[in-house]
Amino acid sequence: MSLDPGLVRKDFPILQRTMRGKPLVYLDTAASAQKPQAVIDAISHFYANDYANIHRGVYELSATATRLHEQARDKVRAFVGAAEAREIIFVRNATEAINLAAWSYGRSNVSEGDEVIVSALEHHADLVPWQQLCLEKGAQLKVIPVDDDGALDLDAYEALLSERTKLVACAQVSNAIGTHVPVRDIIRLAHDRGVPVLLDAAQSVPRFEVDVQELDCDFLAFSGHKLYGPTGIGVLYVRGEILDQMLPYQTGGGMIEQVTFEETTFARAPERFEAGTPDIAGAIGLGAAIDYLSELGMANVEAHEADLLHYGTALLEEIPEVRIIGTAKEKTGVVSFVVDGVHPHDVGTILDGEGVAIRAGHHCAQPLMNRFQVPATARASLGVYNDRSDLDRLADAIRMCLELFA
């Protein structure tokens, strides 16, 4: 059974509105996905009927809230194929997840003279934390290059690995150009040398099935808001045997075992990494988003986006003044492009006047933009609610943009 975007679209209240008198075409899902009514209802219902703080109350409301929060954790566990719920740490977003890994694991395992490997595709969230860690520790940050199509050079990656490599951090899908990275090869080559791997899965988890045990990754980070869930909630998966070695990222209430004025002992994971009151409603909303996507079927989501990507790419290739940035053979859900003679910000503004919402800028990937010698791109990114007519509108609006700048 295939995904029907016409029916899916009806599940998203914001997509029923118009922009400047035109039906909204939302092509910025890579930045943040819109929310289905099921997610909105789950959050609203919790606040209206079940709200209380969790883990510490003995009264019924607190017990109910705790149960719903931990049910959400188990939904995440099942969705990404983790072995145990304790391997799922709730954070604010993928950025915080990666910073947690850099702080709690990196600072204990990276020393002067060591090396951390990232790819040239990385979002700043999976680059800057490792860069700063290396600067602090006197370690070296090494970068896997990309070719002119935006595909990673695996031979160069293998040559970068050494006895000093302590961690590899890599996006599974590039947020800026959509390259689908061969992470199984990345992980295999690292593990052959005993090196752990962190995957930034912010763009992959919403688009196709991701199984951490099948991938054999050691860390996996993603954000709820890109997964059709609420903002302010994200996930760091950590393999259990590594988790037990990690020090707390933040300290305070909820993550302790015993406290005296002389010393403190810490709770086991995941509580030791979730200091303070968490985003309870956010976790519940994330669980509802997972339920929604699971009902659609991730295989259907993947096939739907693949069809749209092929169709949209062909449409833009028909416009001589448009150049697509990132043409790797394996791509997912994102088309970045530049228009001759028109700055990407102007492209985005003109398209907005036609009711077409895209992203324009460096997409938090400035080193990658430098690699392609462009200051920015316009980026159309796909979601479950898009259809071919949305991409027709995109192409028509680009042609209008060209007429205005002729």
C-alpha positions in Angstrom: 0.0 0.0 0.0 1.5 3.3 -1.1 1.4 6.6 0.7 -1.4 9.0 -0.5 0.0 12.6 0.1 -3.5 14.0 -0.5 -4.9 12.1 2.5 -1.7 12.7 4.5 -1.9 16.5 3.9 -5.3 16.6 5.6 -3.7 15.4 8.8 -1.6 18.6 9.0 -3.7 21.6 10.0 -1.2 24.3 9.0 -1.2 23.0 5.4 -4.9 23.9 5.1 -4.0 27.6 5.2 -3.1 29.9 2.3 -0.1 32.2 1.9 -0.8 35.4 0.1 -3.9 33.9 -1.3 -2.2 30.8 -2.6 -2.3 27.3 -1.1 0.8 26.8 1.0 3.6 24.6 -0.5 5.9 23.7 2.3 9.3 22.5 1.1 11.4 23.1 4.2 11.0 19.8 6.1 14.8 19.3 6.4 14.7 22.4 8.7 11.6 21.4 10.6 8.7 19.2 9.7 5.1 20.3 10.2 3.0 18.6 12.8 0.1 16.2 12.3 -3.1 16.7 14.3 -2.3 13.4 16.2 0.8 15.0 17.7 -0.9 18.3 18.5 -3.7 16.3 20.2 -1.4 14.1 22.2 0.4 17.2 23.7 -2.8 19.1 24.3 -4.4 16.0 26.0 -1.5 15.5 28.3 -1.5 19.1 29.5 -5.3 19.1 29.9 -5.7 15.7 31.6 -2.5 14.1 32.8 0.1 16.7 33.5 2.4 16.4 36.6 6.1 16.2 37.2 7.5 12.7 36.7 9.6 10.1 38.7 9.2 11.7 42.1 5.5 11.8 42.8 3.6 9.1 44.6 0.2 10.4 43.6 -1.8 9.1 40.6 -1.2 12.1 38.2 2.6 11.8 38.6 2.5 8.1 38.1 0.4 8.5 35.0 2.8 11.2 33.6 5.8 9.0 34.4 4.2 6.0 32.6 3.4 8.1 29.5 6.9 9.6 29.5 8.6 6.1 29.7 6.2 4.7 27.2 7.5 7.4 24.8 11.1 6.3 25.5 10.2 2.7 24.7 8.5 3.9 21.4 11.8 5.5 20.5 13.7 2.4 21.5 11.6 0.3 19.2 11.6 2.8 16.3 15.4 2.9 16.1 15.9 -0.8 17.1 17.8 -0.2 20.4 18.3 -3.2 22.6 17.2 -1.4 25.9 15.1 1.6 26.8 18.0 2.9 29.0 20.1 3.4 25.8 17.7 6.2 24.9 18.5 9.6 26.4 16.1 12.4 26.0 17.7 15.8 25.2 16.5 19.0 23.5 17.6 18.2 20.0 20.3 16.6 17.9 22.7 19.4 18.7 22.5 18.8 22.4 22.7 15.0 21.8 26.0 15.5 20.0 27.3 17.9 22.6 26.4 15.4 25.3 28.4 12.7 23.5 31.4 15.1 23.0 31.3 16.1 26.7 30.5 12.8 28.4 32.4 10.5 26.1 34.9 12.6 24.2 36.5 14.4 27.1 37.3 11.1 28.8 38.5 9.3 25.7 40.3 11.9 23.5 43.7 13.1 24.6 46.6 15.2 23.2 47.8 13.8 19.9 44.6 11.8 19.3 42.4 12.2 16.2 38.6 12.6 15.6 37.3 12.2 12.1 34.3 14.0 10.7 33.0 14.4 7.1 33.0 17.4 4.9 29.2 17.0 4.8 28.6 17.8 8.4 26.0 20.2 9.8 27.8 22.6 12.3 26.1 20.6 15.1 28.3 17.6 14.2 31.4 19.6 13.5 31.8 22.4 16.0 31.5 20.2 19.2 34.3 17.9 17.9 36.4 20.9 16.7 36.2 22.5 20.1 37.0 19.2 21.8 40.1 18.8 19.7 41.2 22.3 20.4 40.7 21.8 24.1 42.5 18.5 24.2 45.3 19.2 21.7 43.9 16.6 19.3 43.5 16.7 15.6 40.3 17.0 13.6 40.5 15.2 10.3 37.9 15.6 7.5 36.7 13.0 5.0 36.5 14.9 1.6 33.7 14.8 -0.8 33.9 14.6 -4.6 32.3 17.1 -7.1 29.0 15.2 -6.8 28.9 15.5 -3.0 29.7 11.8 -2.4 32.1 10.9 0.4 35.6 9.6 -0.7 35.7 6.3 1.1 39.3 5.5 0.0 40.3 8.8 1.6 38.4 8.0 4.7 40.1 4.6 5.1 43.5 6.4 4.7 42.6 8.8 7.5 41.9 6.1 10.0 44.9 5.5 12.2 45.9 4.1 15.6 45.3 7.6 17.0 41.7 7.8 15.8 39.4 7.9 18.8 36.0 8.6 17.2 34.3 9.0 13.8 31.3 11.3 13.6 29.3 11.4 10.4 25.8 12.4 9.1 23.8 9.6 7.6 22.1 12.1 5.2 23.5 15.5 4.4 21.0 18.2 5.5 22.5 20.6 2.9 22.6 18.6 -0.3 20.9 15.3 0.5 23.8 12.9 0.0 22.9 9.5 1.5 26.2 8.4 3.1 27.3 4.7 3.1 27.4 4.6 6.8 27.7 0.8 7.0 31.1 1.1 5.3 32.0 4.0 7.6 31.1 1.9 10.6 32.7 -1.3 9.4 36.1 0.3 8.6 36.1 2.2 12.0 35.1 -0.9 14.0 37.9 -2.9 12.3 40.2 -0.6 14.2 38.2 -0.5 17.4 37.0 3.0 16.8 33.4 4.0 17.8 31.1 5.9 15.4 28.5 8.5 16.1 25.8 9.0 13.4 23.9 12.3 13.0 20.5 10.8 12.0 18.5 14.1 12.1 17.7 13.8 8.4 17.6 10.0 8.1 15.3 8.8 10.9 12.3 10.7 9.5 12.9 9.4 6.0 13.6 5.7 6.1 14.0 2.8 8.6 17.0 3.1 10.9 18.1 0.2 13.1 21.0 0.9 15.4 21.7 -2.7 16.0 21.7 -3.6 12.3 23.9 -0.6 11.6 26.1 -1.4 14.6 26.6 2.3 15.4 27.7 3.3 18.9 25.9 6.7 19.1 23.0 8.0 17.1 21.5 11.5 17.5 18.3 13.0 16.1 15.7 15.8 16.7 12.0 15.3 17.3 11.0 18.4 15.3 12.3 16.9 12.1 10.4 13.7 12.8 7.0 15.5 12.7 7.2 15.8 16.5 7.5 18.9 18.7 10.5 21.2 19.2 12.5 21.0 22.3 12.9 17.2 22.3 15.6 15.0 20.8 17.4 11.7 21.4 20.8 10.4 21.9 21.1 6.6 21.5 24.3 5.2 23.2 25.2 1.6 23.0 24.8 0.1 26.5 28.4 -1.0 27.2 29.6 2.6 26.3 26.8 4.2 28.2 28.0 2.7 31.5 31.4 4.4 31.1 30.1 7.9 30.5 30.2 10.7 33.0 27.2 13.0 33.6 26.8 15.9 31.2 24.8 18.1 33.6 24.2 17.8 37.3 21.3 18.6 39.5 18.0 17.1 40.4 16.7 13.8 39.0 20.1 12.4 38.1 21.5 11.6 41.5 21.6 8.5 43.7 22.8 10.0 47.0 23.9 13.6 47.9 25.9 14.8 50.9 27.9 18.0 51.3 31.0 15.9 50.8 30.1 13.9 47.7 27.4 12.8 45.2 26.8 9.5 43.6 24.9 9.4 40.3 21.9 7.4 39.1 22.2 4.9 36.3 21.5 5.8 32.7 19.3 7.2 31.3 18.5 9.3 34.4 22.1 10.3 35.0 22.0 12.2 31.7 18.6 13.8 32.2 19.1 16.4 35.0 16.1 18.5 36.0 12.6 18.4 34.8 12.5 17.1 31.2 10.2 18.1 28.4 7.6 15.6 29.4 5.0 16.8 26.8 7.7 16.8 24.2 8.5 13.2 24.7 4.9 12.3 24.6 4.5 14.3 21.4 7.5 12.5 19.9 6.0 9.2 20.8 2.8 10.3 18.9 4.9 11.3 15.9 6.5 7.9 15.9 3.1 6.3 16.0 2.0 8.4 13.1 5.0 7.5 10.9 4.8 3.9 11.9 1.2 3.8 10.7 2.2 5.4 7.4 5.0 2.8 7.1 8.6 3.9 6.8 9.0 1.9 3.6 6.1 3.9 2.1 7.7 7.1 3.4 11.0 6.2 1.7 9.4 5.2 -1.6 7.3 8.4 -1.7 10.2 10.7 -1.1 12.4 8.8 -3.7 9.7 9.4 -6.3 9.4 13.1 -5.5 13.2 13.5 -5.4 13.4 12.0 -8.9 10.6 14.1 -10.2 11.7 17.3 -8.7 15.3 16.9 -9.8 14.1 16.3 -13.4 12.0 19.4 -13.3 14.8 21.6 -12.1 17.3 20.1 -14.6 14.9 21.4 -17.4 15.6 25.0 -16.3 19.0 26.0 -17.9 19.7 28.7 -15.3 19.4 26.3 -12.4 22.4 24.3 -11.2 21.8 21.6 -8.6 24.5 21.4 -5.9 25.0 17.8 -4.7 24.3 15.2 -7.4 25.5 12.1 -5.6 24.0 8.9 -7.0 22.6 8.1 -3.5 20.4 11.0 -2.3 17.5 11.4 0.0 14.8 14.1 0.3 16.8 17.3 -0.4 17.4 19.3 -3.6 19.8 22.3 -3.2 20.3 24.6 -6.1 21.5 28.0 -7.3 19.9 30.2 -9.9 22.1 32.1 -12.3 22.2 35.8 -11.5 19.9 35.5 -8.5 21.0 35.3 -4.9 19.5 32.4 -3.0 17.9 34.8 -0.5 16.1 36.6 -3.4 15.0 33.2 -4.8 13.5 32.3 -1.4 11.8 35.7 -1.0 10.2 35.6 -4.5 9.1 32.0 -4.0 7.5 32.9 -0.7 5.4 35.5 -2.7 4.0 32.5 -4.6 3.2 30.5 -1.5 6.2 28.2 -1.8 8.3 27.9 1.4 11.9 26.9 0.9 15.2 27.5 2.8 17.9 29.8 1.6 21.4 30.1 3.1 24.4 28.0 4.1 22.2 25.5 6.0 24.6 25.3 8.9 27.2 23.7 6.6 29.6 26.6 5.7 32.6 24.3 5.0 30.5 22.4 2.5 29.3 25.6 0.8 33.0 26.6 0.5 33.8 23.2 -1.1 31.3 24.0 -3.9 32.4 27.6 -4.0 29.0 29.1 -3.3 28.0 31.3 -0.4 24.6 29.7 -0.1 22.0 27.7 -1.9 18.2 27.5 -2.2 17.0 24.3 -0.7 13.8 22.4 -1.3 13.3 19.5 1.1 10.5 16.9 1.0 8.1 15.5 3.5 5.3 13.0 3.6 2.7 15.7 2.8 4.3 16.8 -0.5 3.2 15.7 -3.9 4.3 16.3 -7.5 2.1 19.4 -7.8 4.2 21.0 -5.1 7.2 20.5 -7.2 5.4 21.9 -10.3 4.7 25.0 -8.2 8.3 25.2 -7.2 9.5 25.0 -10.9 6.9 27.6 -12.0 7.9 30.0 -9.2 11.6 29.7 -10.2 10.7 30.6 -13.8 8.8 33.6 -12.5 11.9 34.5 -10.5 14.0 34.4 -13.6 11.6 36.6 -15.5 11.8 39.2 -12.8 15.6 39.2 -12.9 15.8 39.1 -16.7 
